[in-house]
Amino acid sequence: MTAPSTFGLSSEARNLHWLLTNLVEEVPGIQSVAVVSSDGLLLLSSDHARNAEAREATTGKPTGPRGSSADLATIVSGIGSLTIGAAKLMQFGGVKHTMVAMDEGSLFVMSISDGSLLGVHGSADCDMSVVAYHMALFVGRAGHVLTPELRSELRKSLETASAGSTR
């Protein structure tokens, strides 16, 4: 996780960290994950650095957004906003999920609750149906606990962790 530890967090926040860690570690092909609030703020993310060695061992190519986990959050927020606007314009109802297939990977965005989004960057060889299935499981488990209070707690823990890492 981006936060070095879950010490001091509520049980709901620790459970979300655990769910996200399991998503990254158990699903083949997932490169990075971000949970973004409805206003585009990063709430929770996979630790890009922790998985970098394993990814570099399998390929010499770049494997994800070049910057921080905030870059993935920005991309997820932008795609989410674009698809929500398109759905409103076309009057097709709410957006459930979006997938972008690229030559060297895939990007998946799925609605969680109250405008929050789950974004996953997958490798080119990931099984898209398996990734989407596990994302749906995460959303089903996380959606009901992602309250405004928990979003605030997660955001504060990220700010505390980033303030501690810049010292």
N, C-alpha and C positions, 0 to 999 in steps of 0.2 A: 504494500500500500504506500501511498505517498506519505502518510503520517508514519513516523518511525515506530510508533507503538499505539495500542488502543487503550493504554492505561488512562484511567480517569474518565473514559467515555461511558455513556449509558449502555445497558445491555442491548438495546435496539441498534445503536451505532456500531457496537462490536459485532453484532449479527450481520449487519450490512457489509462490514469489512470482510467478515468470514465468507459471506456469499460471493462477494466480488473476487476474493482470492481463489475460491473454488472454481468460479467461472473461468478465470485465466489459466489455472493450473490443470483443470480437468478436460478442457475442450481443446482438441488439437487445432492448431492454426490460428488461435487468437493471439494477436500481437500486443494490443493494448486496449484498455477499457476506460471509459469516463462516464460518470453520472453527472448530469448537468441540471441545474434548477431552471425553472421557467424563465427566469431573467438572464440566463446564460452563464451563471456562475458555476464553476467547478465545485462539486460537492464531494466526490469520491473518485479515485482513479487507481488503476493498476500501477505498480512501480516499474516504470520503463527500464530503469537501470538494472533491477534485479533479474529481469528476463533477457537482458541484452546479450550476455555471454552464450546462453543456450541458442538464441536465434542466430548469432554470428557463427556458431559452430556448424549450423546447417546450411548457411548460404553467405556469400560475400556481399550480397546486395543490401542496400538500405531497407529497413524493415518497418518503418513507420514515420509518423510526423517527425520532422527534423528537430523540433524544439521540445519544449516541456509538455507535460500532460495538459497544460492550459491550451496548447495548440489544438489538441484533439477536441477539447471542450469547445473551443471556438468554432471548429469545423462542424461539430455535432449541433451546436446551437444554431448556426447559420442554415444548415440543411433542414433542421427541424422547423425553423421559422419560414423558410421558403416553401416547404411542403404544406405547412398549415395554411399559408396564404393561398397556395394553389388550390387546396381542397375547399377553402371558403369561396374562392372565385368561381370554381366549378360546381359548387353546392353539392359535394359528394359526401359530406359528413366529416367526422374526425379522421385524422391520420393515425393508423395503427403502427405501421413500420415502413421504413424506406431502406432500399439496398442500392448501393452504387458499386458496380463491378468495374474494375480497372485491370489493365494488363498485369500489374504486379501485386494486386491485392484487392480487397473488398472493404467497403465501409457499410456498416449496418446501424440504423438508428431506429429505436423503438420507444414509444411513449410509455412512461411509467404511471404517473398520476399527476393531476393538477398542473400539467405542462412540463413536468420533469421528463428528462430523456436519458436513455441508456444508449451509449455509442460504443461500437466495437469495431476495431480495425483488425481485419483478418488477412492471413497470407493468401497468396495466389492459389495455393493448393488446398485451402480449407474447404470442408464440406459445408456449403452454405446452409443446407437444411439442418444440419446438426447445430451449427452456430445459432441459427434462428430459433431452434427448439430450446436450447439452453438459455438464450436471452429471454424467451417467453417464460421459462421457469423462474428466472431471476426476477422478472417484472411481477409475476404472480406472487412471489414470496416477499418482495420488497415494497410493492405498491401500497399496501395497506398500512405499513409502518412509516412511510416517508411523509410524516406530518410536518407542518411548518416549524415546530419546535425541534424536530430531528434535523431538518435541513439547516436550521440555524446552528445547531451543535456541530454538524459535519463541516459547515463552512468555517466556523471558529477554529476547529481542530486543524484544518488545512492552513489557515492563516498563522496559527501558532507554530505549526511544523515548518512553514516556509520562513517565518521570522527566526526560528532557531537555527535553520540551515544557512542563513546569510550571515550569522555571527562568526 
